[in-house]
Amino acid sequence: MTNIKVIAKVFGGCCLNAFLMEVLMARTPQSANLVTFLQFVFITLQGFISLKSAVFKPKIPLRQYFLLTSIFFVTSVANNYVYALHVPSTLHMIIRSASSVASMLVSWYVKKKRPRTNAMIGSVIISIGVSLATYGGATVVDERKGKFLHWCLGVSILLSMLIVGAFVGLQQEILYNKYGKHPEEMLFYTHSLPLPLFLGMSIQLYSTVFTLTSMCWSILAMNILTQFYCTQSVHELATKETSLTVTFILTLRKFVSLLISSVFFENNLTFLHIIGTVLVITGTYFYFDFFTERKQRPVSINDSRYRTKQKTM
């Protein structure tokens, strides 16, 4: 792990963004799609100003962005609609905590290359840890307000988006390897190209605007800024690490956000949180081969460091 600074930016920006999003959803749960839309608009405007004339001469062909853009938009909006289908928020987070495992399986299938054993073990362990911590935070059982069919549909969407979302990171990795690394350009096009698709929900967006209070607008503004910082950091990280490692780091970020949520919103750290924390730490050690790195490397007589030491004796 040589990209500590970028990873710190991901944790700082994304954790703050998730915190603000939870505050906003507690006040106006119907505003999720409006938040997503305004985030897309802000990142598009910022990218247009930043890239200037380069917007009209993309390094990566536009046709290559359409698949990535479609997947990105679908996963962004579909997860918002799951709440309307009365899937408990706890189950929502538990399913999404398996994103690192999904990314590993998708990467294995597409690349035809088996991941490192330690990476596989680490991904599974951390997913179990996040799931336990999420379940530990569920002090109140969610009431089933909708029909069972709607509940099943919501769970099916979550499971589908888990796999589809894994293709987003993998597609980014493929494009970077083929056309070079252009994170600012990709950030711009993945948010600007889907904007016309929001026309399908224009009535809902319009009606939601008038339900927000001044306090909600203030929180929304901070959320948009932190979302930009978070997304920019994730795109920067994607230029330095594989899609599997990026997903793994984002799963760790979700775990930290979960602990923050437990402290600030529920104040109910439980024994399952402790077990989950231990598993997450253990999974991280496995994934990044910290156990292997701690082993003493045998010194070869041809080792330059060994020869230097001999000369000084």
Short mmCIF file of the C-alpha atoms (twelve columns), coordinates in Angstrom:
data_MODEL
# 
_entry.id   MODEL 
# 
loop_
_atom_site.group_PDB 
_atom_site.id 
_atom_site.type_symbol 
_atom_site.label_atom_id 
_atom_site.label_alt_id 
_atom_site.label_comp_id 
_atom_site.label_asym_id 
_atom_site.label_seq_id 
_atom_site.Cartn_x 
_atom_site.Cartn_y 
_atom_site.Cartn_z 
_atom_site.pdbx_PDB_model_num 
ATOM 1   C CA . MET A 1   0.000   0.000   0.000   1 
ATOM 2   C CA . THR A 2   2.029   2.922   -1.300  1 
ATOM 3   C CA . ASN A 3   -0.854  5.329   -1.919  1 
ATOM 4   C CA . ILE A 4   -1.586  6.272   1.685   1 
ATOM 5   C CA . LYS A 5   -2.301  9.930   0.888   1 
ATOM 6   C CA . VAL A 6   -4.919  9.082   -1.759  1 
ATOM 7   C CA . ILE A 7   -6.507  6.459   0.492   1 
ATOM 8   C CA . ALA A 8   -6.692  9.031   3.311   1 
ATOM 9   C CA . LYS A 9   -8.511  11.418  0.932   1 
ATOM 10  C CA . VAL A 10  -10.981 8.655   0.056   1 
ATOM 11  C CA . PHE A 11  -11.700 7.937   3.728   1 
ATOM 12  C CA . GLY A 12  -11.947 11.604  4.706   1 
ATOM 13  C CA . GLY A 13  -14.135 12.748  1.815   1 
ATOM 14  C CA . CYS A 14  -16.370 9.690   1.544   1 
ATOM 15  C CA . CYS A 15  -16.931 9.233   5.285   1 
ATOM 16  C CA . LEU A 16  -17.937 12.881  5.678   1 
ATOM 17  C CA . ASN A 17  -20.184 12.593  2.625   1 
ATOM 18  C CA . ALA A 18  -21.882 9.473   4.006   1 
ATOM 19  C CA . PHE A 19  -22.391 11.200  7.361   1 
ATOM 20  C CA . LEU A 20  -24.034 14.231  5.721   1 
ATOM 21  C CA . MET A 21  -26.152 11.954  3.523   1 
ATOM 22  C CA . GLU A 22  -27.451 10.114  6.584   1 
ATOM 23  C CA . VAL A 23  -28.302 13.414  8.279   1 
ATOM 24  C CA . LEU A 24  -30.165 14.540  5.159   1 
ATOM 25  C CA . MET A 25  -32.024 11.230  4.698   1 
ATOM 26  C CA . ALA A 26  -33.159 11.369  8.315   1 
ATOM 27  C CA . ARG A 27  -34.793 14.725  7.560   1 
ATOM 28  C CA . THR A 28  -35.998 14.204  3.959   1 
ATOM 29  C CA . PRO A 29  -35.791 10.556  2.835   1 
ATOM 30  C CA . GLN A 30  -37.620 11.374  -0.421  1 
ATOM 31  C CA . SER A 31  -34.790 13.614  -1.644  1 
ATOM 32  C CA . ALA A 32  -32.308 10.834  -2.567  1 
ATOM 33  C CA . ASN A 33  -32.739 11.194  -6.343  1 
ATOM 34  C CA . LEU A 34  -32.570 15.001  -6.138  1 
ATOM 35  C CA . VAL A 35  -29.278 14.719  -4.246  1 
ATOM 36  C CA . THR A 36  -27.910 12.352  -6.898  1 
ATOM 37  C CA . PHE A 37  -29.026 14.684  -9.706  1 
ATOM 38  C CA . LEU A 38  -27.459 17.792  -8.155  1 
ATOM 39  C CA . GLN A 39  -24.229 15.886  -7.486  1 
ATOM 40  C CA . PHE A 40  -24.071 14.938  -11.173 1 
ATOM 41  C CA . VAL A 41  -24.745 18.555  -12.231 1 
ATOM 42  C CA . PHE A 42  -22.071 20.012  -9.937  1 
ATOM 43  C CA . ILE A 43  -19.382 17.518  -10.997 1 
ATOM 44  C CA . THR A 44  -20.275 18.143  -14.656 1 
ATOM 45  C CA . LEU A 45  -19.954 21.942  -14.305 1 
ATOM 46  C CA . GLN A 46  -16.689 21.626  -12.386 1 
ATOM 47  C CA . GLY A 47  -15.287 19.265  -15.005 1 
ATOM 48  C CA . PHE A 48  -16.330 21.548  -17.862 1 
ATOM 49  C CA . ILE A 49  -14.541 24.503  -16.238 1 
ATOM 50  C CA . SER A 50  -11.479 22.437  -15.354 1 
ATOM 51  C CA . LEU A 51  -11.025 20.609  -18.666 1 
ATOM 52  C CA . LYS A 52  -12.021 23.571  -20.881 1 
ATOM 53  C CA . SER A 53  -11.343 22.793  -24.562 1 
ATOM 54  C CA . ALA A 54  -10.159 19.279  -23.684 1 
ATOM 55  C CA . VAL A 55  -13.831 18.407  -23.173 1 
ATOM 56  C CA . PHE A 56  -14.280 18.360  -26.948 1 
ATOM 57  C CA . LYS A 57  -11.189 16.205  -27.550 1 
ATOM 58  C CA . PRO A 58  -11.401 13.313  -25.074 1 
ATOM 59  C CA . LYS A 59  -8.391  11.035  -24.734 1 
ATOM 60  C CA . ILE A 60  -10.737 8.075   -24.356 1 
ATOM 61  C CA . PRO A 61  -13.247 7.722   -27.265 1 
ATOM 62  C CA . LEU A 62  -16.785 8.729   -26.293 1 
ATOM 63  C CA . ARG A 63  -18.230 5.410   -27.435 1 
ATOM 64  C CA . GLN A 64  -16.140 3.708   -24.754 1 
ATOM 65  C CA . TYR A 65  -17.846 5.786   -22.071 1 
ATOM 66  C CA . PHE A 66  -21.415 4.780   -22.911 1 
ATOM 67  C CA . LEU A 67  -21.248 1.316   -21.323 1 
ATOM 68  C CA . LEU A 68  -19.481 2.674   -18.238 1 
ATOM 69  C CA . THR A 69  -21.924 5.585   -17.999 1 
ATOM 70  C CA . SER A 70  -24.992 3.360   -18.323 1 
ATOM 71  C CA . ILE A 71  -23.793 1.008   -15.581 1 
ATOM 72  C CA . PHE A 72  -22.823 3.893   -13.313 1 
ATOM 73  C CA . PHE A 73  -26.195 5.641   -13.693 1 
ATOM 74  C CA . VAL A 74  -28.223 2.472   -13.176 1 
ATOM 75  C CA . THR A 75  -26.371 1.548   -9.977  1 
ATOM 76  C CA . SER A 76  -26.605 5.128   -8.625  1 
ATOM 77  C CA . VAL A 77  -30.369 5.402   -9.114  1 
ATOM 78  C CA . ALA A 78  -31.438 1.788   -8.531  1 
ATOM 79  C CA . ASN A 79  -30.088 1.744   -4.980  1 
ATOM 80  C CA . ASN A 80  -32.227 4.827   -4.202  1 
ATOM 81  C CA . TYR A 81  -35.422 3.055   -5.268  1 
ATOM 82  C CA . VAL A 82  -34.754 0.042   -3.049  1 
ATOM 83  C CA . TYR A 83  -35.803 2.083   -0.008  1 
ATOM 84  C CA . ALA A 84  -39.222 2.643   -1.587  1 
ATOM 85  C CA . LEU A 85  -39.644 -1.138  -1.842  1 
ATOM 86  C CA . HIS A 86  -39.437 -1.430  1.959   1 
ATOM 87  C CA . VAL A 87  -36.191 -3.344  2.175   1 
ATOM 88  C CA . PRO A 88  -34.837 -2.831  5.720   1 
ATOM 89  C CA . SER A 89  -31.854 -0.485  5.770   1 
ATOM 90  C CA . THR A 90  -29.893 -3.074  7.744   1 
ATOM 91  C CA . LEU A 91  -30.337 -5.705  5.033   1 
ATOM 92  C CA . HIS A 92  -29.530 -3.027  2.451   1 
ATOM 93  C CA . MET A 93  -26.133 -2.408  4.046   1 
ATOM 94  C CA . ILE A 94  -25.405 -6.090  4.691   1 
ATOM 95  C CA . ILE A 95  -25.893 -6.991  1.026   1 
ATOM 96  C CA . ARG A 96  -23.809 -4.049  -0.191  1 
ATOM 97  C CA . SER A 97  -21.009 -4.985  2.229   1 
ATOM 98  C CA . ALA A 98  -20.294 -7.979  -0.020  1 
ATOM 99  C CA . SER A 99  -19.090 -5.658  -2.804  1 
ATOM 100 C CA . SER A 100 -15.437 -6.704  -2.420  1 
ATOM 101 C CA . VAL A 101 -16.382 -10.375 -2.859  1 
ATOM 102 C CA . ALA A 102 -18.522 -9.503  -5.903  1 
ATOM 103 C CA . SER A 103 -15.658 -7.483  -7.400  1 
ATOM 104 C CA . MET A 104 -13.274 -10.380 -6.832  1 
ATOM 105 C CA . LEU A 105 -15.594 -12.865 -8.579  1 
ATOM 106 C CA . VAL A 106 -16.286 -10.537 -11.524 1 
ATOM 107 C CA . SER A 107 -12.577 -9.797  -11.931 1 
ATOM 108 C CA . TRP A 108 -11.818 -13.528 -11.812 1 
ATOM 109 C CA . TYR A 109 -14.479 -14.268 -14.446 1 
ATOM 110 C CA . VAL A 110 -13.497 -11.489 -16.871 1 
ATOM 111 C CA . LYS A 111 -9.716  -11.647 -16.525 1 
ATOM 112 C CA . LYS A 112 -9.632  -15.463 -16.311 1 
ATOM 113 C CA . LYS A 113 -7.058  -15.009 -13.576 1 
ATOM 114 C CA . ARG A 114 -7.428  -16.411 -10.078 1 
ATOM 115 C CA . PRO A 115 -6.922  -13.790 -7.343  1 
ATOM 116 C CA . ARG A 116 -4.279  -14.285 -4.668  1 
ATOM 117 C CA . THR A 117 -5.399  -16.685 -1.951  1 
ATOM 118 C CA . ASN A 118 -4.802  -14.073 0.760   1 
ATOM 119 C CA . ALA A 119 -6.864  -11.548 -1.215  1 
ATOM 120 C CA . MET A 120 -9.757  -14.011 -1.458  1 
ATOM 121 C CA . ILE A 121 -9.604  -14.824 2.256   1 
ATOM 122 C CA . GLY A 122 -9.331  -11.134 3.177   1 
ATOM 123 C CA . SER A 123 -12.315 -10.146 1.009   1 
ATOM 124 C CA . VAL A 124 -14.542 -12.805 2.575   1 
ATOM 125 C CA . ILE A 125 -13.441 -12.019 6.146   1 
ATOM 126 C CA . ILE A 126 -14.007 -8.276  5.816   1 
ATOM 127 C CA . SER A 127 -17.439 -8.815  4.225   1 
ATOM 128 C CA . ILE A 128 -18.452 -11.003 7.175   1 
ATOM 129 C CA . GLY A 129 -17.071 -8.388  9.578   1 
ATOM 130 C CA . VAL A 130 -19.019 -5.529  8.007   1 
ATOM 131 C CA . SER A 131 -22.186 -7.668  7.920   1 
ATOM 132 C CA . LEU A 132 -21.893 -8.513  11.634  1 
ATOM 133 C CA . ALA A 133 -21.244 -4.875  12.548  1 
ATOM 134 C CA . THR A 134 -24.247 -3.799  10.463  1 
ATOM 135 C CA . TYR A 135 -26.478 -6.379  12.120  1 
ATOM 136 C CA . GLY A 136 -25.173 -5.302  15.512  1 
ATOM 137 C CA . GLY A 137 -26.375 -1.767  14.816  1 
ATOM 138 C CA . ALA A 138 -29.937 -2.909  14.129  1 
ATOM 139 C CA . THR A 139 -31.481 -2.385  17.561  1 
ATOM 140 C CA . VAL A 140 -34.949 -1.862  16.161  1 
ATOM 141 C CA . VAL A 141 -36.446 -4.410  13.827  1 
ATOM 142 C CA . ASP A 142 -37.780 -2.701  10.691  1 
ATOM 143 C CA . GLU A 143 -41.482 -3.106  10.148  1 
ATOM 144 C CA . ARG A 144 -42.491 -4.725  6.912   1 
ATOM 145 C CA . LYS A 145 -44.700 -2.016  5.454   1 
ATOM 146 C CA . GLY A 146 -44.874 -3.299  1.910   1 
ATOM 147 C CA . LYS A 147 -45.872 -6.506  0.231   1 
ATOM 148 C CA . PHE A 148 -43.574 -9.497  0.295   1 
ATOM 149 C CA . LEU A 149 -43.290 -9.348  -3.498  1 
ATOM 150 C CA . HIS A 150 -41.976 -5.776  -3.283  1 
ATOM 151 C CA . TRP A 151 -39.498 -6.847  -0.616  1 
ATOM 152 C CA . CYS A 152 -38.230 -9.681  -2.844  1 
ATOM 153 C CA . LEU A 153 -37.940 -7.275  -5.781  1 
ATOM 154 C CA . GLY A 154 -35.870 -4.870  -3.667  1 
ATOM 155 C CA . VAL A 155 -33.490 -7.615  -2.541  1 
ATOM 156 C CA . SER A 156 -33.178 -8.841  -6.145  1 
ATOM 157 C CA . ILE A 157 -32.249 -5.317  -7.266  1 
ATOM 158 C CA . LEU A 158 -29.598 -5.065  -4.538  1 
ATOM 159 C CA . LEU A 159 -28.059 -8.416  -5.480  1 
ATOM 160 C CA . SER A 160 -28.100 -7.494  -9.183  1 
ATOM 161 C CA . MET A 161 -26.528 -4.087  -8.537  1 
ATOM 162 C CA . LEU A 162 -23.834 -5.802  -6.477  1 
ATOM 163 C CA . ILE A 163 -22.655 -7.642  -9.589  1 
ATOM 164 C CA . VAL A 164 -23.352 -4.812  -12.044 1 
ATOM 165 C CA . GLY A 165 -21.518 -2.335  -9.811  1 
ATOM 166 C CA . ALA A 166 -18.441 -4.564  -9.826  1 
ATOM 167 C CA . PHE A 167 -18.244 -4.075  -13.584 1 
ATOM 168 C CA . VAL A 168 -17.924 -0.285  -13.106 1 
ATOM 169 C CA . GLY A 169 -14.528 -0.538  -11.447 1 
ATOM 170 C CA . LEU A 170 -13.395 -3.257  -13.822 1 
ATOM 171 C CA . GLN A 171 -14.419 -1.229  -16.880 1 
ATOM 172 C CA . GLN A 172 -12.492 1.755   -15.520 1 
ATOM 173 C CA . GLU A 173 -9.420  -0.416  -15.115 1 
ATOM 174 C CA . ILE A 174 -9.752  -1.749  -18.668 1 
ATOM 175 C CA . LEU A 175 -10.094 1.751   -20.168 1 
ATOM 176 C CA . TYR A 176 -7.141  3.093   -18.179 1 
ATOM 177 C CA . ASN A 177 -4.951  0.209   -19.344 1 
ATOM 178 C CA . LYS A 178 -5.987  0.686   -22.965 1 
ATOM 179 C CA . TYR A 179 -6.086  4.487   -23.359 1 
ATOM 180 C CA . GLY A 180 -4.003  5.788   -20.461 1 
ATOM 181 C CA . LYS A 181 -5.055  7.230   -17.115 1 
ATOM 182 C CA . HIS A 182 -7.298  10.289  -17.367 1 
ATOM 183 C CA . PRO A 183 -9.281  10.437  -14.096 1 
ATOM 184 C CA . GLU A 184 -10.581 14.026  -14.498 1 
ATOM 185 C CA . GLU A 185 -11.903 13.285  -17.976 1 
ATOM 186 C CA . MET A 186 -13.569 10.072  -16.833 1 
ATOM 187 C CA . LEU A 187 -15.088 11.833  -13.834 1 
ATOM 188 C CA . PHE A 188 -16.594 14.456  -16.168 1 
ATOM 189 C CA . TYR A 189 -18.082 12.069  -18.733 1 
ATOM 190 C CA . THR A 190 -19.446 9.537   -16.248 1 
ATOM 191 C CA . HIS A 191 -21.479 12.364  -14.686 1 
ATOM 192 C CA . SER A 192 -22.344 14.500  -17.737 1 
ATOM 193 C CA . LEU A 193 -23.499 11.818  -20.187 1 
ATOM 194 C CA . PRO A 194 -26.213 10.402  -17.856 1 
ATOM 195 C CA . LEU A 195 -27.820 13.818  -17.180 1 
ATOM 196 C CA . PRO A 196 -30.513 13.473  -19.930 1 
ATOM 197 C CA . LEU A 197 -31.644 10.242  -18.252 1 
ATOM 198 C CA . PHE A 198 -32.864 12.265  -15.267 1 
ATOM 199 C CA . LEU A 199 -35.640 13.685  -17.462 1 
ATOM 200 C CA . GLY A 200 -37.567 10.509  -16.716 1 
ATOM 201 C CA . MET A 201 -37.862 11.579  -13.088 1 
ATOM 202 C CA . SER A 202 -38.175 15.337  -13.651 1 
ATOM 203 C CA . ILE A 203 -41.631 15.587  -12.017 1 
ATOM 204 C CA . GLN A 204 -40.389 13.918  -8.849  1 
ATOM 205 C CA . LEU A 205 -37.271 16.088  -8.752  1 
ATOM 206 C CA . TYR A 206 -39.316 19.263  -9.266  1 
ATOM 207 C CA . SER A 207 -41.760 18.438  -6.471  1 
ATOM 208 C CA . THR A 208 -38.949 17.519  -4.053  1 
ATOM 209 C CA . VAL A 209 -37.263 20.914  -4.477  1 
ATOM 210 C CA . PHE A 210 -40.120 22.703  -2.698  1 
ATOM 211 C CA . THR A 211 -40.162 20.328  0.283   1 
ATOM 212 C CA . LEU A 212 -36.635 21.145  1.470   1 
ATOM 213 C CA . THR A 213 -36.023 23.605  4.286   1 
ATOM 214 C CA . SER A 214 -33.116 26.062  4.371   1 
ATOM 215 C CA . MET A 215 -31.268 23.749  6.768   1 
ATOM 216 C CA . CYS A 216 -31.711 20.835  4.350   1 
ATOM 217 C CA . TRP A 217 -30.360 22.951  1.490   1 
ATOM 218 C CA . SER A 218 -27.292 23.797  3.592   1 
ATOM 219 C CA . ILE A 219 -26.649 20.131  4.340   1 
ATOM 220 C CA . LEU A 220 -27.274 19.300  0.685   1 
ATOM 221 C CA . ALA A 221 -24.686 21.877  -0.445  1 
ATOM 222 C CA . MET A 222 -22.046 20.398  1.871   1 
ATOM 223 C CA . ASN A 223 -23.012 16.920  0.707   1 
ATOM 224 C CA . ILE A 224 -22.460 17.876  -2.940  1 
ATOM 225 C CA . LEU A 225 -19.010 19.313  -2.202  1 
ATOM 226 C CA . THR A 226 -17.915 16.264  -0.210  1 
ATOM 227 C CA . GLN A 227 -19.332 13.952  -2.890  1 
ATOM 228 C CA . PHE A 228 -17.153 15.691  -5.477  1 
ATOM 229 C CA . TYR A 229 -14.075 15.330  -3.266  1 
ATOM 230 C CA . CYS A 230 -14.944 11.687  -2.546  1 
ATOM 231 C CA . THR A 231 -15.556 10.768  -6.194  1 
ATOM 232 C CA . GLN A 232 -12.447 12.592  -7.371  1 
ATOM 233 C CA . SER A 233 -10.353 10.726  -4.791  1 
ATOM 234 C CA . VAL A 234 -11.819 7.360   -5.804  1 
ATOM 235 C CA . HIS A 235 -11.062 8.051   -9.493  1 
ATOM 236 C CA . GLU A 236 -7.516  9.034   -8.557  1 
ATOM 237 C CA . LEU A 237 -7.141  5.827   -6.555  1 
ATOM 238 C CA . ALA A 238 -8.435  3.821   -9.538  1 
ATOM 239 C CA . THR A 239 -5.439  5.038   -11.564 1 
ATOM 240 C CA . LYS A 240 -3.057  3.613   -8.974  1 
ATOM 241 C CA . GLU A 241 -4.689  0.361   -7.851  1 
ATOM 242 C CA . THR A 242 -6.643  -2.531  -9.385  1 
ATOM 243 C CA . SER A 243 -10.450 -2.472  -9.347  1 
ATOM 244 C CA . LEU A 244 -10.447 -5.241  -6.714  1 
ATOM 245 C CA . THR A 245 -8.199  -3.261  -4.356  1 
ATOM 246 C CA . VAL A 246 -10.267 -0.093  -4.874  1 
ATOM 247 C CA . THR A 247 -13.465 -1.991  -3.999  1 
ATOM 248 C CA . PHE A 248 -11.773 -3.498  -0.947  1 
ATOM 249 C CA . ILE A 249 -10.723 -0.047  0.288   1 
ATOM 250 C CA . LEU A 250 -14.233 1.301   -0.301  1 
ATOM 251 C CA . THR A 251 -15.627 -1.596  1.755   1 
ATOM 252 C CA . LEU A 252 -13.287 -0.584  4.591   1 
ATOM 253 C CA . ARG A 253 -14.588 2.969   4.184   1 
ATOM 254 C CA . LYS A 254 -18.178 1.739   4.528   1 
ATOM 255 C CA . PHE A 255 -17.208 -0.021  7.740   1 
ATOM 256 C CA . VAL A 256 -15.743 3.190   9.205   1 
ATOM 257 C CA . SER A 257 -18.910 5.055   8.169   1 
ATOM 258 C CA . LEU A 258 -20.958 2.355   9.889   1 
ATOM 259 C CA . LEU A 259 -19.075 2.845   13.170  1 
ATOM 260 C CA . ILE A 260 -19.460 6.634   12.880  1 
ATOM 261 C CA . SER A 261 -23.188 6.158   12.269  1 
ATOM 262 C CA . SER A 262 -23.492 3.918   15.319  1 
ATOM 263 C CA . VAL A 263 -21.837 6.510   17.544  1 
ATOM 264 C CA . PHE A 264 -23.596 9.652   16.257  1 
ATOM 265 C CA . PHE A 265 -27.042 8.341   15.350  1 
ATOM 266 C CA . GLU A 266 -27.717 5.282   17.502  1 
ATOM 267 C CA . ASN A 267 -25.022 5.376   20.199  1 
ATOM 268 C CA . ASN A 268 -25.200 1.611   20.583  1 
ATOM 269 C CA . LEU A 269 -21.800 0.011   20.065  1 
ATOM 270 C CA . THR A 270 -22.390 -3.690  20.709  1 
ATOM 271 C CA . PHE A 271 -20.377 -6.876  21.053  1 
ATOM 272 C CA . LEU A 272 -21.040 -7.586  17.365  1 
ATOM 273 C CA . HIS A 273 -19.357 -4.278  16.507  1 
ATOM 274 C CA . ILE A 274 -16.258 -5.465  18.362  1 
ATOM 275 C CA . ILE A 275 -16.255 -8.839  16.568  1 
ATOM 276 C CA . GLY A 276 -16.846 -7.068  13.249  1 
ATOM 277 C CA . THR A 277 -13.928 -4.701  13.918  1 
ATOM 278 C CA . VAL A 278 -11.586 -7.612  14.674  1 
ATOM 279 C CA . LEU A 279 -12.651 -9.387  11.488  1 
ATOM 280 C CA . VAL A 280 -12.214 -6.248  9.374   1 
ATOM 281 C CA . ILE A 281 -8.701  -5.691  10.729  1 
ATOM 282 C CA . THR A 282 -7.845  -9.364  10.184  1 
ATOM 283 C CA . GLY A 283 -9.272  -9.295  6.662   1 
ATOM 284 C CA . THR A 284 -7.234  -6.180  5.850   1 
ATOM 285 C CA . TYR A 285 -4.051  -7.882  7.051   1 
ATOM 286 C CA . PHE A 286 -4.781  -10.914 4.890   1 
ATOM 287 C CA . TYR A 287 -5.638  -8.892  1.795   1 
ATOM 288 C CA . PHE A 288 -2.510  -6.766  1.828   1 
ATOM 289 C CA . ASP A 289 -0.223  -9.660  2.845   1 
ATOM 290 C CA . PHE A 290 0.939   -7.957  6.039   1 
ATOM 291 C CA . PHE A 291 1.467   -11.380 7.613   1 
ATOM 292 C CA . THR A 292 3.790   -12.370 4.778   1 
ATOM 293 C CA . GLU A 293 5.692   -9.086  4.866   1 
ATOM 294 C CA . ARG A 294 6.438   -9.506  8.573   1 
ATOM 295 C CA . LYS A 295 8.312   -12.763 7.961   1 
ATOM 296 C CA . GLN A 296 12.086  -12.477 7.951   1 
ATOM 297 C CA . ARG A 297 13.377  -12.615 4.412   1 
ATOM 298 C CA . PRO A 298 16.365  -14.949 4.130   1 
ATOM 299 C CA . VAL A 299 19.620  -13.117 3.363   1 
ATOM 300 C CA . SER A 300 21.358  -14.216 0.194   1 
ATOM 301 C CA . ILE A 301 25.113  -13.960 -0.191  1 
ATOM 302 C CA . ASN A 302 24.361  -12.091 -3.440  1 
ATOM 303 C CA . ASP A 303 22.220  -9.528  -1.624  1 
ATOM 304 C CA . SER A 304 23.721  -6.038  -2.045  1 
ATOM 305 C CA . ARG A 305 22.816  -5.131  1.532   1 
ATOM 306 C CA . TYR A 306 24.675  -8.203  2.774   1 
ATOM 307 C CA . ARG A 307 27.784  -7.323  0.775   1 
ATOM 308 C CA . THR A 308 27.705  -3.725  2.079   1 
ATOM 309 C CA . LYS A 309 27.527  -4.976  5.633   1 
ATOM 310 C CA . GLN A 310 30.475  -7.325  5.085   1 
ATOM 311 C CA . LYS A 311 32.628  -4.474  3.752   1 
ATOM 312 C CA . THR A 312 31.993  -2.347  6.812   1 
ATOM 313 C CA . MET A 313 33.035  -5.132  9.204   1 
# 
